[in-house]
Amino acid sequence: MHLHQLDTPCAIVDRARLQENIQRMQQRMNQLGVKFRPHVKTSKCFEVVNLQLAAGAHGITVSTLLKEAEVFFAAGIRDILYAVCISARQHPRELALRRQGCDLKIIVDNAESARQVGEFGRAHDEHFEVWIEVDTDGHRAGIDPAEGELLTVAAQLQENGATVGGVLTYAGSSYELHSPEKLAALAEQERAGAVLAATRLRHAGIPCEQVSVGSTPTAFAAQQLAGVTEVRAGVYAFFDLVMHNVGVCQLDDIALSVLTTVIGHQQEKGWVMVDAGWMALSRDRGTASQQRDYGYGQPCRLDGTPFDGFTVIGANQEHGIIAAQPSQPAADITTLFPSGVTVAHFTQPRLRHRRAACGNACLRYAGQYRALVTVSGLVTRPRQAGDHSRRGRST
């Protein structure tokens, strides 16, 4: 199958960029002396996860039990961290996974949830491994690592037979930054807060083996990770326009794009209509609050080079609206870098994929969590191996 034979819209992954991104992250983690646990919600793809594990990753992070943990466990991955605070209704599903041999870790951030999981485990003779989420940047969920509630939650877990496996945090506010200095400072804040929580637990006589931190920006920005045992990140595999604005990648590091077809023009408005709307691109406007707003995506040529002066300014369900300079003609078929890669490709039932050499093109999903297949005839621009000078910061 040739590129021009593909139905549009569809998601395309540049294999060379994907592999380079995976290697870049793993090499950085090796330099910092920590394990790396990729967040697989970004790809939801066996082959991508296998590339991450082959590069040296240890275990995976998931955001759902039904759509991720159960599927990847069935594929042979045992070491799984479910990185969303659990609710009581999920305990039977967690129990079933552990009874089948899954080394599932779950998280809590309050005493009531700790009591519930402990009591459920005791009633079913199961000692759940529970990690405590701490808040190190005020961005989302978690306990203040310096507050007394941390020890209260740990005590609830222990009293009810659960194992305190570790602490974890997520520096989501890193997405709001765009300077190496601020990112490095946040990475240190994230590290210090997680280590503080672990230290307080240990001083209270509560074992805390794992100290888990992570986001794609802070993973690259961290100068040292003393006291940390593992890092989690997911967007790094594909990157997106948000990460480009943050400064951790260049446009030609972005490995995922959406193939789309021009279906009309509104010349008096300066619009080009394409068949990729929010069903293909999502409604994510993650760059809207950043230093450059890319709208719903950046139009590119088929070799991945951006069309200067083109922006996806609107997205209806099945229609994308590209604002184009009148002097620039639009191609019949083009690709779009998404604003947010996780939600953009999540709407796509298939992934396609290309290499930085002639003749190898697309990987695609044959349905969710299925094998990727090769499509021939796509040519991408060659890249200079080892050139990291274009990125926001060298790693």
C-alpha positions as CSV (number, residue, x, y, z in Angstrom):
1,M,0.0,0.0,0.0
2,H,1.2,3.5,-0.9
3,L,0.8,6.6,1.2
4,H,-1.6,8.1,-1.3
5,Q,-3.8,5.0,-1.0
6,L,-4.4,5.5,2.7
7,D,-7.8,6.6,3.8
8,T,-7.7,10.0,5.5
9,P,-7.6,11.2,8.2
10,C,-5.2,8.8,9.8
11,A,-2.3,9.0,12.3
12,I,1.2,8.6,11.0
13,V,4.3,7.9,13.1
14,D,7.9,8.5,11.8
15,R,9.7,5.4,13.0
16,A,13.2,6.9,12.9
17,R,12.0,9.9,15.1
18,L,10.2,7.6,17.4
19,Q,13.2,5.4,18.0
20,E,15.5,8.4,18.4
21,N,13.1,9.9,21.0
22,I,12.9,6.6,22.9
23,Q,16.7,6.3,22.9
24,R,17.2,9.9,23.9
25,M,15.1,9.5,27.0
26,Q,16.5,6.1,28.0
27,Q,20.1,7.4,27.6
28,R,19.3,10.4,29.8
29,M,17.8,8.1,32.5
30,N,20.9,5.9,32.3
31,Q,23.1,9.0,32.8
32,L,21.0,10.0,35.9
33,G,21.2,6.5,37.3
34,V,17.5,5.8,37.6
35,K,15.0,3.3,36.2
36,F,12.5,4.5,33.6
37,R,8.9,3.5,33.6
38,P,7.1,4.8,30.4
39,H,3.5,6.0,30.4
40,V,1.9,3.9,27.7
41,K,-1.4,5.9,27.5
42,T,0.5,8.0,24.9
43,S,0.8,5.2,22.4
44,K,-1.5,2.4,23.5
45,C,0.6,0.3,21.1
46,F,2.4,-3.0,21.7
47,E,5.1,-2.3,19.2
48,V,5.9,1.1,20.7
49,V,6.0,-0.2,24.2
50,N,8.2,-3.1,23.1
51,L,10.6,-0.5,21.7
52,Q,10.6,1.3,25.0
53,L,11.2,-1.9,27.0
54,A,13.9,-3.1,24.6
55,A,15.7,0.3,25.1
56,G,15.9,-0.4,28.8
57,A,12.6,0.6,30.4
58,H,11.4,-1.2,33.5
59,G,7.7,-1.9,33.7
60,I,5.0,0.5,32.4
61,T,2.6,3.2,33.7
62,V,-1.0,3.1,32.8
63,S,-4.0,5.4,33.3
64,T,-6.8,2.9,33.0
65,L,-7.3,-0.7,34.1
66,L,-9.7,-1.9,31.4
67,K,-8.1,-0.3,28.4
68,E,-4.5,-0.5,29.4
69,A,-3.5,-2.6,32.4
70,E,-5.6,-5.6,31.4
71,V,-4.6,-5.4,27.8
72,F,-0.9,-5.0,28.3
73,F,-0.8,-7.7,31.1
74,A,-2.5,-10.1,28.7
75,A,0.3,-9.3,26.2
76,G,2.9,-10.4,28.8
77,I,3.8,-7.3,30.8
78,R,3.6,-7.9,34.5
79,D,5.1,-4.8,36.2
80,I,2.4,-2.2,35.9
81,L,1.8,1.0,37.9
82,Y,-1.8,2.3,37.7
83,A,-1.0,6.0,38.2
84,V,-4.5,7.3,39.0
85,C,-5.9,7.4,42.5
86,I,-8.1,4.4,42.9
87,S,-11.8,4.3,43.9
88,A,-13.6,1.5,45.7
89,R,-15.5,0.4,42.6
90,Q,-12.2,-0.6,40.9
91,H,-11.0,-2.9,43.6
92,P,-12.5,-6.1,42.1
93,R,-10.7,-5.4,38.8
94,E,-7.4,-4.7,40.6
95,L,-7.8,-7.9,42.6
96,A,-8.5,-10.0,39.5
97,L,-5.3,-8.7,37.9
98,R,-3.2,-9.5,40.9
99,R,-4.7,-12.9,41.3
100,Q,-3.7,-13.6,37.7
101,G,-0.1,-12.8,38.5
102,C,0.1,-9.1,37.5
103,D,2.5,-7.1,39.7
104,L,0.0,-4.2,39.9
105,K,0.8,-1.2,41.9
106,I,-2.0,1.3,42.8
107,I,-2.0,4.7,44.3
108,V,-3.9,6.7,46.9
109,D,-3.7,10.3,48.2
110,N,-6.2,10.3,51.2
111,A,-6.9,8.3,54.3
112,E,-10.4,7.2,53.3
113,S,-9.1,5.6,50.1
114,A,-6.3,4.0,52.0
115,R,-8.8,2.5,54.5
116,Q,-11.0,1.2,51.7
117,V,-8.3,-0.5,49.7
118,G,-6.8,-2.0,52.9
119,E,-10.1,-3.4,54.1
120,F,-11.0,-4.8,50.7
121,G,-7.7,-6.5,50.5
122,R,-8.0,-8.0,54.0
123,A,-11.5,-9.3,53.2
124,H,-10.1,-11.1,50.1
125,D,-6.8,-12.1,51.7
126,E,-4.8,-9.8,49.3
127,H,-2.0,-7.5,50.3
128,F,-2.2,-4.7,47.8
129,E,1.0,-2.8,47.0
130,V,0.0,0.9,47.3
131,W,2.0,4.0,46.5
132,I,1.2,7.3,48.0
133,E,0.8,10.3,45.7
134,V,2.4,13.5,46.9
135,D,1.9,17.0,45.4
136,T,5.1,18.8,44.7
137,D,3.9,21.6,42.5
138,G,0.2,22.4,43.4
139,H,-0.8,21.2,39.9
140,R,-3.2,18.3,40.6
141,A,-3.7,15.5,43.1
142,G,-1.5,14.4,46.0
143,I,-0.7,15.0,49.6
144,D,1.7,17.8,50.7
145,P,4.9,15.8,51.4
146,A,5.5,17.9,54.6
147,E,2.0,17.5,56.1
148,G,0.9,15.0,58.7
149,E,-1.7,13.5,56.4
150,L,1.1,11.6,54.7
151,L,1.8,9.5,57.8
152,T,-1.9,9.1,58.5
153,V,-2.5,7.6,55.0
154,A,0.5,5.3,55.4
155,A,-0.7,4.2,58.8
156,Q,-4.2,3.4,57.4
157,L,-2.6,1.2,54.7
158,Q,-0.4,-0.7,57.1
159,E,-3.1,-1.2,59.7
160,N,-5.4,-2.8,57.1
161,G,-2.7,-5.1,55.7
162,A,-1.7,-3.2,52.6
163,T,2.0,-2.6,51.7
164,V,3.3,0.9,51.3
165,G,5.4,0.4,48.2
166,G,6.6,3.9,47.6
167,V,5.7,7.5,46.8
168,L,5.2,9.2,43.5
169,T,4.6,12.7,42.1
170,Y,3.9,14.4,38.8
171,A,5.1,17.8,38.0
172,G,2.3,18.7,35.5
173,S,3.0,22.4,35.9
174,S,6.1,21.9,33.8
175,Y,3.9,22.2,30.7
176,E,3.4,25.8,31.6
177,L,7.2,26.6,31.5
178,H,9.5,27.3,28.6
179,S,12.9,28.1,29.9
180,P,15.7,25.6,30.8
181,E,16.3,27.4,34.1
182,K,12.7,27.2,35.2
183,L,12.3,23.6,34.1
184,A,15.5,22.6,36.0
185,A,14.2,24.4,39.1
186,L,10.9,22.6,38.9
187,A,12.6,19.2,38.3
188,E,14.6,19.8,41.5
189,Q,11.5,20.8,43.4
190,E,9.8,17.7,42.2
191,R,12.7,15.5,43.3
192,A,13.1,17.1,46.6
193,G,9.4,16.9,47.5
194,A,9.2,13.2,46.7
195,V,12.4,12.4,48.6
196,L,11.2,14.4,51.6
197,A,8.0,12.3,51.6
198,A,10.0,9.0,51.4
199,T,12.4,10.2,54.1
200,R,9.5,11.1,56.5
201,L,7.9,7.7,56.0
202,R,11.2,5.9,56.7
203,H,11.9,7.9,59.8
204,A,8.4,6.9,61.0
205,G,9.4,3.2,60.6
206,I,7.4,2.7,57.4
207,P,9.3,1.1,54.5
208,C,9.3,3.2,51.3
209,E,11.2,1.4,48.6
210,Q,10.2,3.4,45.5
211,V,10.4,7.1,44.9
212,S,8.8,7.9,41.5
213,V,8.8,11.2,39.7
214,G,8.2,12.4,36.3
215,S,6.9,14.4,33.4
216,T,8.5,14.6,30.0
217,P,9.8,18.2,30.6
218,T,11.3,17.5,34.0
219,A,12.7,14.2,33.0
220,F,14.9,16.0,30.5
221,A,15.5,19.0,32.7
222,A,16.6,17.2,35.8
223,Q,20.3,17.8,36.7
224,Q,20.4,15.1,39.4
225,L,18.0,12.7,40.9
226,A,19.5,11.7,44.2
227,G,17.1,9.6,46.2
228,V,14.8,8.9,43.2
229,T,14.4,5.3,42.1
230,E,12.4,5.8,38.9
231,V,11.1,8.4,36.4
232,R,7.8,8.3,34.4
233,A,7.0,10.0,31.2
234,G,5.0,9.3,28.0
235,V,4.7,12.2,25.6
236,Y,8.5,12.1,24.8
237,A,8.0,9.1,22.5
238,F,6.1,11.1,20.0
239,F,6.4,14.7,21.2
240,D,3.9,17.4,20.1
241,L,3.6,21.2,19.7
242,V,3.1,21.7,23.4
243,M,6.5,20.1,24.1
244,H,8.0,22.1,21.3
245,N,6.8,25.3,23.0
246,V,8.1,24.1,26.4
247,G,11.5,23.7,24.7
248,V,12.3,20.0,25.1
249,C,12.0,19.2,21.4
250,Q,12.2,20.7,17.9
251,L,9.5,20.4,15.3
252,D,11.6,17.8,13.5
253,D,11.6,15.6,16.6
254,I,7.8,15.3,16.5
255,A,7.1,11.7,15.5
256,L,3.3,11.7,15.1
257,S,1.2,13.6,12.6
258,V,-2.2,13.3,11.1
259,L,-2.5,12.6,7.4
260,T,-5.4,14.6,5.9
261,T,-6.8,15.5,2.5
262,V,-7.8,19.0,1.2
263,I,-11.5,18.9,0.5
264,G,-12.3,22.5,-0.3
265,H,-11.4,26.2,-0.2
266,Q,-12.9,29.4,1.0
267,Q,-10.7,31.7,-0.9
268,E,-12.4,34.9,0.2
269,K,-11.7,34.0,3.8
270,G,-8.2,32.6,3.2
271,W,-9.3,29.1,4.3
272,V,-8.3,25.6,3.2
273,M,-10.7,22.9,4.3
274,V,-9.4,19.4,5.2
275,D,-11.0,16.2,6.3
276,A,-9.3,16.2,9.7
277,G,-11.6,17.8,12.3
278,W,-11.6,17.4,16.1
279,M,-12.4,13.7,15.7
280,A,-8.9,13.3,14.2
281,L,-7.1,16.1,15.9
282,S,-9.0,16.3,19.2
283,R,-10.2,19.6,20.7
284,D,-6.9,20.0,22.6
285,R,-5.7,23.6,22.5
286,G,-2.7,23.0,24.7
287,T,-0.6,25.7,23.0
288,A,-3.3,28.5,23.5
289,S,-1.7,29.6,26.7
290,Q,1.9,29.2,25.5
291,Q,4.3,31.6,23.8
292,R,3.1,30.5,20.4
293,D,-0.4,29.3,19.7
294,Y,-0.5,26.6,17.0
295,G,-4.3,26.4,17.1
296,Y,-5.4,22.8,16.5
297,G,-2.2,21.9,14.6
298,Q,0.7,22.8,12.3
299,P,0.2,21.9,8.6
300,C,3.2,20.2,7.1
301,R,4.4,18.8,3.8
302,L,4.6,15.1,3.4
303,D,8.3,15.1,4.2
304,G,7.4,16.7,7.6
305,T,8.6,20.3,6.9
306,P,6.0,22.9,8.2
307,F,4.1,25.1,5.8
308,D,5.0,28.6,7.0
309,G,2.0,30.8,7.3
310,F,-0.5,27.9,7.7
311,T,-2.4,27.2,11.0
312,V,-5.3,25.0,11.8
313,I,-7.6,27.7,13.3
314,G,-10.8,25.7,13.6
315,A,-11.9,22.1,14.0
316,N,-15.5,20.9,13.6
317,Q,-16.3,17.2,13.9
318,E,-15.1,16.1,10.5
319,H,-13.7,19.4,9.1
320,G,-10.5,21.2,9.8
321,I,-10.1,24.9,8.9
322,I,-6.6,26.0,7.9
323,A,-5.8,29.7,7.6
324,A,-3.4,30.1,4.7
325,Q,-1.6,33.0,3.2
326,P,-3.2,33.7,-0.2
327,S,0.1,33.5,-2.0
328,Q,0.7,30.0,-0.9
329,P,-1.1,27.1,-2.7
330,A,-2.2,24.2,-0.6
331,A,-1.3,20.6,-1.5
332,D,-4.0,18.0,-2.2
333,I,-2.8,16.0,0.8
334,T,-0.8,17.1,3.8
335,T,0.0,16.2,7.4
336,L,-0.7,18.1,10.6
337,F,1.4,18.1,13.8
338,P,-1.1,17.9,16.6
339,S,-1.2,20.3,19.6
340,G,-1.5,17.4,22.1
341,V,-0.3,14.0,20.9
342,T,-2.0,11.8,23.5
343,V,-5.5,13.0,22.8
344,A,-5.0,13.4,19.1
345,H,-4.0,9.9,18.2
346,F,-6.4,8.5,20.9
347,T,-9.2,9.4,18.5
348,Q,-7.5,7.4,15.7
349,P,-8.3,3.7,15.3
350,R,-5.0,3.2,13.3
351,L,-1.5,4.5,13.5
352,R,0.8,4.8,10.4
353,H,4.5,5.2,10.6
354,R,7.4,6.4,8.5
355,R,11.2,6.2,8.6
356,A,13.9,8.7,7.7
357,A,14.8,6.7,4.7
358,C,13.1,5.9,1.4
359,G,10.7,3.0,1.0
360,N,9.5,2.5,4.6
361,A,6.4,4.3,5.5
362,C,3.7,3.7,7.9
363,L,2.9,1.7,11.0
364,R,-0.8,1.5,11.6
365,Y,-3.2,0.0,14.2
366,A,-5.4,-2.8,12.8
367,G,-7.7,-1.9,15.6
368,Q,-6.7,-0.8,19.1
369,Y,-3.7,-2.7,20.6
370,R,-3.0,-4.6,17.4
371,A,0.1,-5.2,15.3
372,L,1.5,-2.4,13.2
373,V,1.9,-3.0,9.5
374,T,4.3,-1.4,7.0
375,V,3.1,0.8,4.1
376,S,5.6,1.6,1.4
377,G,6.3,4.7,-0.6
378,L,6.7,7.5,1.9
379,V,9.9,9.5,1.9
380,T,11.0,11.7,4.8
381,R,13.8,14.2,5.1
382,P,17.1,12.6,6.3
383,R,18.2,13.8,9.7
384,Q,21.7,14.4,11.0
385,A,22.5,11.7,13.5
386,G,23.3,12.8,16.9
387,D,22.5,16.5,16.3
388,H,20.8,17.7,19.5
389,S,21.8,21.4,19.1
390,R,18.3,22.2,17.6
391,R,16.5,21.2,20.8
392,G,15.6,23.5,23.6
393,R,18.3,22.1,25.7
394,S,21.0,19.5,25.2
395,T,20.7,16.1,26.8
